[in-house]
Amino acid sequence: MNSLTILVLFYSRHGATRKLAELIAQGIESVPGCDARLRTVPAVSSVAEATEPDVPADGAPYVELDDLNECAGIAVGSPTRFGNMASAMKYFWDGTASQWLSGALAGKPACVFTSTGSLHGGQESTLLSMMIPLFHHGLMVLGLPYTHPELMTTASGGTPYGASHWSGLDGKQVFTEDEKRLAIALGKRLAETAVKLNA
């Protein structure tokens, strides 16, 4: 059996969203026959002359449109920017018209994840904002069901809309066990769904 590639696409400035992406990848790779492909997007700038290098200095490579075509499912993550996804992630999705026109993502499973500096900094609205382009692409968006007891006990991140983390204003808030378990569970659920859809 060929392994299924699940794309974990994220943007992270201070590392919290990247750590969530790694936990989701851990959940994906706990499912036999599934591999996680970690990818990021370059930052955008209000200065027109500013550019990012072709290859990031460290961490995951930049996403390419072929990553979308090749994946069996996708997890999308961004830190919160005023209750919305970061402009870098929005900029990437704005450039996916060819995949939208061809239906390349239609019928694939997807999920979303985020981190915030403040506890009530718009986690759920950011998750919802990331779902909108996914719905337009015809992806089947998954959340976390309340069969995960951590949704009832978490005092930081974790929502039925997707995995989340409260990073603190300095970005150094330690991940709680509830946040970790929910992120891993979301990755596992995404991979299991991809396996069923590709059976």
LINMOHU-V728288 format. One line per field, one symbol per residue. psi: psi as a letter, one per 20 degrees, with the letter a starting at -180 (. if undefined). A space follows every 50 residues. Layout:
psi = ???
This chain:
psi = pqqppppoprpphjighgggghgghgggiippjpppopqrqqqqqiohip qqqhpqhrbqrqqqhhhghiqirpppqqrpnljrqqhggggghijkhhhg hikhipiqqrrqqrqqhqhljkghhgghhhhghgghijqopqapqjiohh hiipjdroriirqrpoiqhjjjpqprhggghhgghgggggghgggghj.
